[in-house]
């Protein structure tokens, strides 16, 4: 719906233990940053331009976020995934996995 992604980010991260969290400027909120730091998770989120005291950001690691964004863009080129054609979760997940395998195979083909 209309809820911001930040509202569900903390509960989503409770079940995993990453070393770092990559996010865009929309996730640059003090409560979220402090929650990550309490769990010894490195926030890799660029600071907003309006911050008086901006935090540092590992921009080399932040550039890796672009790879993930491009992968999801390629997934959306598959019509069945973009339109959520499958009604059952298992079938949809199988479609996503097949599309990911196909993208991976195309990538490996281009590397040879």
Secondary structure, DSSP 8 states (H G I E B T S, - for coil): ----THHHHHHHHTT---SEEEE-GGG--HHHHHHHHHTT-EEEE---TT-SS-----HHHHTTHHHHHHHHHHHTTSHHHHTT--SSHHHHHHHHHHHHHHHHHHHHHHH-
